[in-house]
Each structure stands twice: as structure tokens, then as C-alpha cells.
Amino acid sequence: MSASDRFPQSPSPTRVTAARLTPTGTQSLRTLFRRRALVATLNVLTFACLALVFAGLLAVGGWTTLDRLLLVAFCVSTPWTILGFWNALIGLWLLHGPVDALQAVSPYAAVDEGSPIASRIAIVMTLRNEDPSRALHRLRLMREELERAGAGRHFAYFILSDTTRPDIAAAEEDLVAAWRAEIGAGTAIHYRRRADNAGYKAGNIRDFLDRWGDDYELMMVLDADSFVGASAILRLVRIVEAHPKLGILQSLVVGMPSRSAFARIFQFGMRHGMRSYTMGASWWAGDCGPYWGHNAVIRVAPFKAHCLLPVLPGTGPLDGHILSHDQIEAALMRRAGYEVRVLPEEMESFEENPPHLTEFTRRDLRWCQGNMQYWRLLALPGLLPMSRFQIAWAILMYLGACAWIAFMAVAALKVFDVELRDEPFPAGLGLALFVATFLMSLTPKLAGLADVLLRREERRRYGGSRALLRGAALEFAFGVLLGPAVAFRVALFLIGLGFGRTVTWDAQARDAVRLSWRTALAGLWPQFLFGAGLASLLALFAPAAIGWAAPALAGLLGAAPFAVLTAEPAFGRWMVRHGLCAMPEESALPDSLAALTQESDLPLRPDTGKARPARLAEIDPAEVAGEIAGETS
């Protein structure tokens, strides 16, 4: 036996240090562990306190079967609210506390912004029955910006079509041919249309990797509604180039200024709440961050080698190809030893949000079905604990919405609970619990408002404090009405999945359209019927409880008027004129977005002329009813 065998040498200091750092070597694993332990403790203690208080309220008069169901529904629906509450508070503390937020959350991002680009990068846009002129106009503008920045030679552009309509496919081919002819020979612009759309978007990207992946070190994936400015692209590329073990770098994605009332209000709330929430989430998620499927820079070789999605055996709605591919790809990339990060900075990385409730629900149900497939992926071998948590949390997002609807239904049925014993109810404690959970659900938005109000320049970008607070008040009412209608649709859809119902997967609506009352009622009568039933039960048997249930009842009973009003183009134009729920870019529209106004519904600065008006076409009632239902047999 040699001396080295009898007396094993200690690992070198370099190897010990590397073992205690994330793969990029920029962050301590011990620090991340402590952060995660802290967040887990805060969430568990908060959850336990709320659950114990609620259990104590239910125990008044003795436990019944309905009480037990209420407790289960409460316990399933509450965790998402609690984590959002703590993420927002942590993020607000980071942004305005004594620490350097960027260094604490994104130490990998400290790179030389003037360093030369060395990689070959593919800009990849996926299309499926979209308006090709609109999508390609954005891609052209991105190329022009990169050329002006002097980095054009490093980029190639791929239009990856899964279009099934021959007329749209012909338009795609014509537009690409015209673009190539305009730029000249040797241009790195590629168009490919698949005859077989297997695997949906993930399959489309996989086909690109198999054909061209070996020619590129990095790729940026775009949806048809994506637009990323050259400064943002180059910043993300430089960060990934600086860290060979950084596999996916996801930017914050913000909504484009819109003429649609629905989109304006929705993304206004998302915009000012997203920064603090994402900052807090990234603080503890660290190297196991999420991937949102677009506007991200990806290291091609490990993505191709390690992120092939499994095909789930069977023929049911949760079998076959995985619809919500992004979170699983993030988990597989991290399993392969590469970091997945979200850079919680606002930059020129944009998307369009659905312009009306119809499209919003249709998109949400696609995500819901995809996330429900994750049940069978939780046990994938080799995943890190944080990756398993991210997958489980994606499932809980929709289960929580279903549990909330179940909670309301069971609470209404309590009026028939014959097992109840007559005993005074502690109304004060019940009110305190209601107010606490309600405020916790609003904390991400309130923290986002505080973040903006605490920064003078940011207040100015939103049009001043008064404009910001006016928009926040409208968005608050919007959220109260939107939540119950969408949650009820999710609950119905989850029930339908058990009976083989599934979603369609096609192009998304982008423009503001008028929604008639007939059309809205054709799709939203289940919400109205459920709300009317709850309201009737409470009015007859427990009128004192109507005040508690008023927000949910308003969203259910008012779903159709809400859909009609927020889809009305005239309302959207009125909001634009008065600067209501305006994005910061509307006060100083970047040149890149100003160029897009000729092809979209973006509102303009007063001195830039008029954009193309929104299409005011009436939607076919049968089509919209099916889209709101979000299903096909």
C-alpha cells in the first residue's frame, strides 16, 4: 500500500472552493442554501399560522365533513399566495435596502459591456399560423439594430414555421424571399416549414437543433410576438459568453404598449409588480431559475445534448408530447450541470399580451394542460431538489386556482350543514384572517407600486405619482373581476381533462377586437350561473356572508360585462388618450418600438403620427364560445 493510499491527500483549495460554488463559480452554494432555508421557513411558518387560525374557526361548533373539505381547499389554494407575498417583500428589500441587489442576486452579470462578441448566434423565431408580415417586421428591425451596433456578422436568423394554412405559408415564403432579395446574396436568413408538427414548439426547436445546431454556440428563442432590442441581446450574449457553465439566461419580459384595454390593464399590473417579485424569487432560486420559453439566450450544445423532452406514453390529454416545455427544459439543463438564470432587470425585451379575455383564457388553458403533464415528470432521475420544487410549483399554480373555486362552493354549501352546533362565531378573528390573506395576495402589486413610488425617475416614466395611482386603482378592480372568472374556467377545464377533453394549439390573437354581448354570454354563462347560484344561496340562508363573498361574486356575475368592456376598442383608445395604465415606454417611446408602430397596435407619442387602427371586426359567437371554453374533443 502506498503512502498516498494510507494517507489520502486533502482536496486542493481550488477544488474545495469550486465544489462550494455554483457551476459558473459566481455564487456560494452555502449562501443559496441558507437563503432557501430562510424562505422555506418563512413560508412554512406563515402557512402553519394561517391554517391553524382557519382550523380554529372551523372548529367552532364542532367539525363536520364540509369543514374538513374547506380546510383541504384552503391548504391547497394558499401556498401560492404566501410565496408571492414573501418574494415581493424580499425583492422590495433588495431593491431599496442596504444591499447591492445586483451583486446579491446576479453576480454573474458583472461583465464588460464593451467586450467583443465571439460566438455564432442564431436568432430563432417560431411561427404557427401567425401574421407573417407582423412577425417578420420585428425580426427585420432586430437585425437592423444589430447591424448598426456592429455585431451583425455574428448573427443568423431562422424562421421556423409550423404553419398549417397554405395561404399563410405562401405569405411567409414570399416575405422571406423578398427580405433576402432586399439584403442580397449570402445573407444568413433561413426559412423552414415543417410538414409534420410533432412536438409543437419544442419539436420545432428540436428540428432546428438537429439541422443547424452544430453550427452555433448560442441561440435566442423568440415567439411570434417577441421583440428584443440590440442592447438587450448583446448584454445577454456577453453574460453567457463570460460564463461557459451558464446554460440559459432568461431576461425579464415586459408587455409592449398596447391599444387594447384588456392588455393595457393586465400588463400594467404585471409590469410594476414583476421587478420586485422576480428579484425576490431570483434571490433564492439562484442557479435553478425558470425558463419562460422565449426572449432568452441558450447555450446550444448542452441544450441539444441534454434537453430532449420525453414523450409520455398513452393517448389521453396528458400523454404524448409535452406542451409546456420550458420549465422541464430548464430542469434538464440544470441537471446537466449548467446554470439557469433570470436576470431581474428591465431591458428592451418585449412581448404582446392577449388583447381580450377570450384569448387570455385560451392561452391559460394551454399552459394548464401542459403543466398538468408535469405530474409524471416529478420523478425524472437526477433532478436537483430545487428543480423538482419548480416543477411542483408549476402544477400547484393551477391546482390552487381550482381549490379556490372548490372553497367557494363548499363554503356556500355550509348553509345546509346539518351537523352544525349552535355556538357563537368569532367574527373578529374571521375578519382578520380574511383581510390578512387578501392583503397577502395583493402584496406583489403593492410592493411593485412602492418600488416605483420610491424612485423619482421611475415615477416620471409612469407619468407621475397621480397617473400611477389612477392606473393602479383601475388595475385593482380589473384583477378582482378577472381572477374568479379565470379560476372557474381552470376548474372546469381540470375536470374536463379527466373526461378526455383537451386544448387546441394554434395562432394567438394579437389585435383589439370588439366582443358582442351575445358572444360574451355564449362563452361565459357557466361563470354567471355558478355565481348566481352562490349568491342565491347566501342571500336566502346567510345574507351576512354576502359581504365576504362580494369580490368573488362580482367577478363571476360580471364576467360577461367585464369581457365586453375590456375588449371594446373605443375604451382602449380612450385609455391611450388619457395615459391610463400607460407603459413607461409610452412617455418616451424607444426608436425600436416607434418603428414597430407601422405594423402593430402600439400607441404612439404625439409627434409620431398615427398608427394603423385596430381591427374592429366582430368575432364569430360560436368561435369565441369555443375559445373561451378553450377545448376541443
BALO-292791 format. One line per field, with one value per residue (C-alpha): x, y, z. Coordinates in steps of 0.02 Angstrom, whole numbers, plus 50000, padded with zeros to 5 digits. Example, Ala and Ser with C-alpha at 12.3 -4.5 7.8 and 13.67 -1.06 7.14 Angstrom:
X = c(50615;50684);
Y = c(49775;49947);
Z = c(50390;50357);
END
This chain:
X = c(50000;50072;50086;49956;49834;49864;49857;49738;49780;49656;49575;49663;49595;49541;49437;49360;49313;49240;49137;49057;49009;48877;48939;48984;49089;48999;48894;48912;48805;48806;48735;48598;48559;48538;48426;48317;48307;48253;48119;48057;48047;47952;47830;47801;47775;47657;47561;47550;47486;47352;47299;47289;47186;47068;47056;47013;46872;46805;46811;46684;46526;46617;46699;46592;46631;46613;46733;46865;46840;46855;47019;47090;47038;47113;47277;47293;47248;47353;47537;47549;47488;47611;47763;47712;47698;47874;47952;47883;47941;48115;48127;48073;48200;48337;48292;48283;48380;48563;48625;48680;48534;48625;48775;48665;48553;48652;48840;48866;48801;48952;49036;49120;48982;49108;49188;49185;49061;49147;49004;48898;48719;48556;48402;48261;48079;47941;47780;47615;47478;47530;47525;47695;47714;47699;47819;47950;47944;48003;48140;48198;48207;48308;48431;48446;48484;48617;48695;48702;48782;48921;48880;48780;48908;48887;48701;48596;48407;48291;48105;48042;47865;47737;47602;47462;47364;47425;47385;47487;47629;47634;47642;47785;47885;47854;47905;48064;48110;48081;48187;48330;48321;48323;48478;48573;48661;48748;48627;48607;48417;48340;48160;48098;47920;47886;47761;47749;47716;47761;47807;47731;47853;47979;47979;48004;48157;48222;48213;48316;48445;48458;48481;48584;48625;48806;48842;48803;48863;48713;48533;48398;48223;48081;47894;47798;47754;47931;48042;48213;48320;48502;48565;48471;48526;48709;48703;48630;48753;48904;48849;48827;48993;49080;49019;49038;48928;48782;48657;48502;48491;48312;48278;48133;47999;47884;47724;47726;47622;47450;47287;47188;47107;47123;47308;47348;47271;47338;47517;47516;47492;47618;47748;47760;47742;47859;48025;48013;47932;48063;48205;48147;48120;48291;48375;48340;48312;48484;48559;48395;48292;48144;48141;47988;48013;48061;48170;48312;48490;48529;48692;48658;48772;48707;48529;48539;48627;48529;48360;48269;48094;48021;47862;47734;47659;47471;47335;47249;47254;47404;47501;47610;47718;47741;47650;47731;47910;48007;48012;48062;48200;48263;48266;48358;48486;48522;48533;48669;48775;48731;48651;48481;48464;48338;48416;48290;48322;48205;48277;48214;48139;47956;47805;47622;47489;47316;47201;47041;46976;46943;47125;47187;47084;47132;47316;47297;47213;47353;47477;47364;47359;47546;47581;47469;47583;47719;47646;47735;47898;47924;48016;48138;48305;48446;48349;48407;48286;48258;48212;48085;48014;47998;47903;47789;47756;47703;47574;47512;47482;47331;47279;47273;47151;47040;47049;46995;46837;46806;46825;46688;46571;46594;46578;46410;46352;46386;46213;46145;46266;46151;46299;46324;46300;46239;46390;46445;46564;46720;46684;46831;46956;46873;46883;47066;47106;47010;47098;47268;47253;47178;47319;47447;47375;47397;47573;47665;47567;47584;47771;47786;47695;47808;47960;47906;47850;48018;48112;48089;48144;48031;47882;47916;47920;47747;47680;47694;47626;47448;47444;47524;47396;47250;47309;47338;47160;47089;47204;47149;46967;47020;47110;46961;46848;46972;47028;46864;46814;46982;46995;46822;46868;47027;46925;46803;46947;47036;46875;46862;47038;46976;46850;46972;46946;47098;47151;47182;47356;47355;47396;47359;47251;47354;47238;47098;46928;46751;46658;46468;46356;46291;46466;46522;46371;46396;46565;46542;46372;46448;46533;46370;46270;46393;46398;46209;46193;46315;46233;46060;46113;46196;46052;45925;46018;46168;46145;46281;46409;46375;46496;46635;46597;46567;46735;46717;46534;46571;46699;46582;46421;46510;46618;46520;46510;46694;46740;46637;46703;46887;46878;46797;46922;46844;46882;47061;47080;47008;47137;47277;47218;47215;47375;47284;47384;47523;47685;47843;47893;47741;47813;47974;47947;48113;48161;48149;47967;47925;47974;47852;47701;47676;47639;47550;47429;47562;47508;47621;47699;47601;47736;47748;47586;47451;47474;47368;47199;47147;47038;46859;46795;46657;46706;46601;46499;46523;46710;46731;46624;46739;46894;46836;46800;46972;46933;46912;46859);
Y = c(50000;50168;50316;50406;50262;50256;50445;50516;50692;50830;50907;51058;51227;51264;51106;51133;51311;51257;51121;51253;51368;51360;51295;51470;51496;51660;51615;51516;51360;51379;51555;51493;51351;51474;51585;51439;51378;51551;51566;51390;51429;51592;51505;51355;51462;51580;51434;51348;51506;51536;51354;51344;51502;51440;51268;51354;51449;51290;51200;51321;51218;51056;50981;50924;50842;51009;51088;50961;50993;51179;51155;51049;51179;51318;51225;51191;51367;51466;51418;51511;51671;51651;51627;51777;51880;51837;51851;52027;52083;52010;52090;52261;52248;52206;52350;52482;52409;52423;52282;52289;52198;52158;52086;51986;51912;51918;51918;51832;51988;52097;52088;52214;52288;52335;52165;52094;51958;51795;51670;51622;51658;51601;51710;51584;51636;51505;51533;51440;51520;51695;51855;51836;52018;52072;51940;51963;52152;52132;52013;52133;52276;52169;52128;52311;52361;52227;52282;52463;52402;52324;52146;52088;51964;51855;51826;51717;51719;51570;51575;51405;51379;51255;51342;51229;51356;51360;51545;51596;51478;51557;51731;51675;51612;51769;51885;51789;51787;51975;52003;51900;51990;52159;52119;52024;51860;51771;51835;51721;51713;51540;51484;51309;51245;51076;50959;50863;50972;50838;50906;51077;51220;51108;50992;51140;51195;51016;51005;51165;51090;50931;51026;51177;51167;51114;51275;51391;51413;51513;51541;51665;51593;51710;51691;51774;51920;51944;52093;52115;52269;52253;52320;52184;52046;52096;52112;51938;51864;51942;51874;51698;51707;51757;51600;51435;51348;51467;51366;51476;51662;51724;51910;51997;52009;52160;52195;52310;52468;52421;52497;52351;52399;52220;52207;52381;52349;52173;52213;52374;52270;52141;52274;52367;52208;52096;52175;52158;51985;51918;51998;51909;51743;51751;51789;51612;51515;51565;51442;51343;51480;51460;51472;51554;51487;51646;51803;51701;51660;51474;51380;51266;51114;51065;51108;50992;50855;50857;50943;50820;50805;50634;50582;50523;50354;50342;50427;50536;50727;50717;50595;50618;50771;50894;51056;51168;51126;51270;51226;51046;51105;51218;51070;50961;51097;51115;50927;50929;51045;51212;51358;51427;51608;51750;51923;52030;52190;52284;52298;52306;52132;52138;52029;52057;52007;51941;52082;52013;51886;51758;51744;51760;51609;51508;51536;51499;51332;51280;51314;51224;51064;51071;51096;50951;50838;50879;50754;50615;50711;50747;50583;50612;50542;50659;50821;50941;50968;51149;51092;50969;51110;51222;51085;51050;51236;51249;51113;51197;51361;51284;51166;51317;51406;51251;51235;51417;51384;51225;51326;51447;51306;51211;51370;51405;51228;51258;51335;51157;51081;50987;50936;51114;51154;51325;51417;51600;51628;51734;51860;51970;51829;51779;51957;51968;51808;51867;52036;51956;51832;51964;52086;51948;51913;52098;52114;52086;52230;52340;52306;52349;52513;52553;52515;52640;52773;52765;52807;52982;52938;52786;52890;53010;52867;52813;52990;53041;52976;53027;52936;52783;52775;52802;52657;52551;52581;52527;52376;52326;52321;52230;52096;52071;52038;51937;51815;51723;51708;51632;51521;51448;51411;51324;51219;51166;51126;51018;50920;50903;50833;50684;50651;50666;50849;50942;51109;51173;51237;51371;51552;51682;51835;51996;52142;52229;52166;52207;52074;52074;52035;51881;51818;51852;51765;51616;51585;51648;51584;51449;51583;51680;51525;51473;51650;51665;51500;51555;51725;51648;51526;51662;51785;51657;51571;51677;51858;51917;51820;51912;52050;51922;51842;52005;52012;51834;51856;52016;51925;51780;51878;52017;51907;51946;52136;52134;52042;52159;52319;52272;52211;52372;52463;52632;52604;52560;52717;52821;52747;52788;52968;52992;52896;52772;52615;52676;52581;52682;52671;52774;52930;52910;52780;52696;52711;52523;52522;52677;52581;52444;52558;52539;52354;52345;52424;52513;52683;52824;52981;53135;53183;53019;53018;52886;52701;52575;52569;52413;52294;52311;52151;52064;51892;51744;51693;51506;51529;51636;51522;51381;51487;51542;51362;51327;51149;51031;50850);
Z = c(50000;49951;50065;49965;49991;50178;50199;50068;50021;50056;49904;49838;49895;49716;49704;49875;49830;49662;49745;49856;49712;49578;49409;49347;49504;49541;49692;49852;49864;50052;50035;49919;50039;50183;50078;50027;50206;50262;50127;50163;50349;50319;50204;50316;50471;50380;50308;50477;50563;50431;50428;50618;50630;50495;50577;50740;50655;50576;50743;50817;50840;50801;50646;50500;50334;50246;50370;50326;50141;50171;50264;50122;49992;50096;50117;49930;49874;49999;49968;49802;49888;50030;49918;49813;49973;50031;49857;49841;50014;49990;49818;49884;50024;49900;49785;49922;50067;50113;50000;49818;49737;49575;49667;49787;49653;49490;49524;49356;49266;49305;49134;49020;48913;48779;48760;48582;48535;48490;48469;48320;48373;48295;48319;48309;48285;48289;48192;48183;48079;48136;48036;47950;47899;48080;48147;48011;48025;48205;48155;48019;48144;48265;48126;48076;48256;48273;48108;48168;48330;48228;48283;48133;48067;48222;48198;48084;48076;48069;48036;48094;48031;48093;47992;47930;47825;47644;47619;47771;47722;47549;47627;47739;47591;47490;47631;47668;47483;47472;47628;47557;47390;47476;47579;47447;47420;47562;47693;47844;47836;47839;47819;47855;47862;47941;47861;48024;48176;48304;48474;48445;48482;48572;48422;48307;48405;48412;48222;48212;48330;48228;48065;48113;48298;48275;48180;48325;48504;48563;48511;48561;48551;48504;48493;48352;48467;48535;48507;48588;48561;48511;48677;48771;48653;48664;48854;48873;48747;48833;49002;48933;48840;49001;49091;48997;49127;49105;49003;48994;49033;49038;49031;49112;48978;48981;48886;48737;48744;48680;48621;48692;48858;48923;48879;48945;49115;49134;49088;49189;49346;49288;49246;49409;49513;49415;49461;49650;49637;49516;49613;49770;49681;49596;49763;49825;49663;49603;49481;49468;49391;49271;49082;49005;48829;48737;48744;48820;48765;48768;48754;48606;48635;48809;48762;48613;48710;48872;48850;48738;48811;48845;48754;48883;48837;48812;48711;48842;48856;48974;48865;48712;48682;48825;48790;48922;48877;48954;49138;49101;48985;49125;49246;49120;49084;49269;49288;49155;49263;49183;49272;49226;49275;49267;49253;49351;49254;49140;48966;48788;48794;48745;48711;48674;48798;48749;48694;48770;48895;48759;48708;48886;48940;48787;48821;49007;48974;48856;48996;49120;49018;48990;49175;49223;49120;49246;49370;49276;49266;49451;49469;49325;49386;49431;49450;49585;49730;49676;49501;49570;49675;49522;49430;49579;49597;49415;49449;49607;49516;49430;49569;49683;49568;49563;49753;49773;49671;49770;49929;49874;49825;49988;50091;50009;50046;50231;50241;50227;50352;50472;50580;50643;50826;50879;50950;50934;50788;50820;50683;50728;50704;50542;50476;50524;50429;50276;50274;50301;50158;50043;50077;50053;49881;49838;49907;49741;49664;49818;49827;49643;49671;49817;49711;49578;49703;49791;49630;49558;49382;49377;49436;49293;49167;49225;49204;49387;49551;49514;49347;49425;49567;49447;49343;49499;49559;49391;49384;49560;49506;49348;49449;49565;49415;49314;49448;49485;49302;49252;49407;49375;49194;49252;49375;49238;49123;49252;49274;49085;49074;49173;49035;48891;48847;48778;48706;48532;48493;48360;48325;48457;48431;48439;48398;48489;48431;48481;48582;48573;48722;48632;48604;48783;48858;48742;48821;48999;49051;49164;49269;49281;49326;49461;49533;49530;49623;49757;49775;49790;49924;50026;50005;50063;50203;50253;50198;50318;50216;50053;50101;50123;49956;49861;49767;49702;49660;49565;49457;49420;49391;49299;49186;49027;49053;49101;48941;48832;48910;48912;48731;48670;48556;48597;48782;48737;48632;48774;48893;48771;48753;48942;48976;49087;49129;49015;48999;49038;48854;48805;48886;48784;48650;48605;48423;48403;48462;48362;48205;48252;48253;48067;48090;48258;48379;48480;48545;48488;48555;48499;48373;48279;48183;48178;48184;48092;48181;48273;48177;48238;48163;48260;48325;48274;48429;48407;48382;48537;48644;48599;48628;48799;48839;48769;48723;48580;48584);
END
